[in-house]
Amino acid sequence: MIIASMSLAEVAAALRKDVAHLQRYVAQQHWTTEDSRRKNGGKGVVVESGEYTSPDRIQWHYVLTFASRKTTLYPLAWYFTQEGIHAMQVDAAGPATYLKPHVLDRYRLRYYKDAQVLDALAHMHTRNYDKACE
């Protein structure tokens, strides 16, 4: 569980522990797509996204990319504080990308004026999942 008084390093550590729940959920939900993609071996990349709430009450938005030989998961967690909605994209061992409430609100105002912040966050992550990992 993430609380407002946690530092960014503590949040990233909590998310890295919790990402295993997300990986199990995604493996159960999307195994048919992955299996058919491997068998058919089509060209290009298939992108799917979804949302998940872990047993530790961490909210996840994820993007999966299916290629003929590789499946990649891009997990993004979001949480509330008094400042607004924060988001962090983590890798299992690598760096984490942190998005402040100001950044999310500016993105919403620029690209999705009529959307809620969480909807804009989902659209942003679905469209730009790989840019945050670079």
C-alpha positions as CSV (number, residue, x, y, z in Angstrom):
1,M,0.0,0.0,0.0
2,I,1.3,3.5,-0.8
3,I,0.8,6.3,1.6
4,A,1.3,10.0,1.0
5,S,4.3,10.3,3.4
6,M,6.4,7.8,1.4
7,S,9.4,9.0,-0.5
8,L,9.8,8.3,-4.2
9,A,12.4,5.6,-3.5
10,E,10.0,3.9,-1.0
11,V,7.1,4.1,-3.6
12,A,9.3,2.6,-6.3
13,A,10.4,-0.3,-3.9
14,A,6.7,-1.0,-3.0
15,L,5.8,-1.0,-6.7
16,R,8.6,-3.4,-7.6
17,K,7.4,-5.8,-4.9
18,D,3.8,-5.5,-6.1
19,V,4.6,-5.9,-9.9
20,A,4.7,-9.7,-9.4
21,H,0.9,-9.7,-8.7
22,L,0.4,-7.7,-11.9
23,Q,2.6,-10.1,-13.9
24,R,0.6,-13.1,-12.7
25,Y,-2.7,-11.4,-13.5
26,V,-1.6,-10.4,-17.0
27,A,-0.3,-13.9,-17.7
28,Q,-3.7,-15.4,-16.8
29,Q,-5.7,-12.9,-18.7
30,H,-3.7,-12.7,-21.9
31,W,-2.2,-16.1,-22.4
32,T,-4.4,-16.9,-25.3
33,T,-3.4,-13.8,-27.3
34,E,0.3,-14.6,-26.6
35,D,0.0,-18.2,-27.5
36,S,-1.8,-17.5,-30.8
37,R,0.7,-14.8,-31.6
38,R,3.6,-17.2,-31.1
39,K,2.0,-20.0,-33.2
40,N,0.9,-17.8,-36.1
41,G,4.1,-15.7,-36.1
42,G,2.5,-12.7,-37.8
43,K,4.4,-9.6,-38.6
44,G,4.1,-6.4,-36.6
45,V,3.2,-5.8,-33.0
46,V,-0.1,-6.2,-31.3
47,V,-0.7,-3.8,-28.4
48,E,-3.3,-4.4,-25.6
49,S,-3.9,-2.5,-22.4
50,G,-5.8,-2.8,-19.2
51,E,-6.2,-2.0,-15.6
52,Y,-5.7,-4.0,-12.4
53,T,-5.9,-3.4,-8.7
54,S,-3.5,-5.6,-6.7
55,P,-4.3,-7.2,-3.3
56,D,-2.2,-4.4,-1.8
57,R,-4.6,-1.9,-3.3
58,I,-2.2,-0.5,-5.8
59,Q,-3.8,0.7,-9.0
60,W,-2.1,-0.4,-12.2
61,H,-2.5,0.5,-15.8
62,Y,-0.6,-1.8,-18.1
63,V,0.3,-2.1,-21.7
64,L,1.3,-5.4,-23.3
65,T,3.0,-5.7,-26.7
66,F,3.0,-9.0,-28.5
67,A,5.5,-9.7,-31.2
68,S,6.2,-13.1,-32.8
69,R,9.1,-13.8,-30.4
70,K,8.7,-11.4,-27.5
71,T,6.0,-10.2,-25.1
72,T,6.7,-7.1,-23.1
73,L,4.8,-5.7,-20.2
74,Y,4.9,-1.9,-19.4
75,P,3.4,-1.4,-15.9
76,L,2.3,2.0,-14.7
77,A,1.0,2.6,-11.2
78,W,-0.9,5.6,-10.0
79,Y,-1.8,6.9,-6.6
80,F,-3.4,10.0,-5.0
81,T,-2.0,12.5,-2.6
82,Q,-3.1,16.0,-1.5
83,E,-1.2,17.4,-4.5
84,G,-3.1,15.3,-7.0
85,I,-2.5,12.1,-9.0
86,H,1.0,10.7,-9.2
87,A,2.1,8.0,-11.6
88,M,5.2,5.8,-11.8
89,Q,6.3,3.4,-14.5
90,V,8.6,0.7,-13.1
91,D,10.8,-2.1,-14.4
92,A,11.5,-5.1,-12.3
93,A,15.1,-4.1,-11.5
94,G,15.8,-1.0,-13.6
95,P,14.9,2.7,-13.2
96,A,11.5,4.1,-12.6
97,T,9.8,7.0,-14.4
98,Y,7.9,9.4,-12.2
99,L,5.1,11.7,-13.4
100,K,4.1,14.6,-11.2
101,P,0.5,15.7,-10.9
102,H,1.4,18.9,-12.8
103,V,2.8,16.9,-15.8
104,L,-0.4,14.8,-15.9
105,D,-2.6,17.8,-15.8
106,R,-0.7,19.6,-18.5
107,Y,-0.9,16.6,-20.7
108,R,-4.6,16.4,-20.1
109,L,-5.1,20.0,-20.9
110,R,-3.0,19.8,-24.1
111,Y,-4.3,16.6,-25.6
112,Y,-7.6,15.6,-23.9
113,K,-9.3,18.8,-22.7
114,D,-12.6,17.2,-21.8
115,A,-11.2,14.0,-20.2
116,Q,-10.6,13.3,-16.6
117,V,-7.0,13.0,-15.4
118,L,-7.1,9.2,-15.1
119,D,-8.6,8.8,-18.6
120,A,-5.8,11.0,-20.0
121,L,-3.2,9.0,-18.1
122,A,-4.6,5.8,-19.6
123,H,-4.5,7.3,-23.1
124,M,-1.0,8.7,-22.6
125,H,0.4,5.4,-21.4
126,T,-1.3,3.4,-24.1
127,R,0.1,5.7,-26.8
128,N,3.5,6.3,-25.3
129,Y,4.3,3.2,-23.3
130,D,7.8,2.8,-24.7
131,K,8.9,6.4,-24.5
132,A,8.9,6.4,-20.7
133,C,11.2,3.4,-20.7
134,E,13.9,5.1,-22.9
